């Protein structure tokens, strides 16, 4: 990483204060400072192979939050875990 990129990253990380909550399409994502991600729990859903998948509306809302964070210059990625949890991780 060159010096300018490093400086830009430092400015983004030190000047960007994360909101405690972000609400999108009725889903409220809470910021988890310890793990550096936003999280929200929805219904537990299953696909045709009986694997757990995130609630469709929640996943779409998480994708919108991911894009919002990217538009702010942050590197974000949507992930899901078990029991209906969806996270938008800040990388």
Buried (B, 14 or more C-beta within 10 A) or exposed (E): EEEEEEEEEEEEEEEEEBEEEBEBEEBEBEBEEEEEBBBBBBEEBEEEEEEBBBBEBBBBBBBBBBEBBEEEEBEBBBBBEEEBBBBBBBE
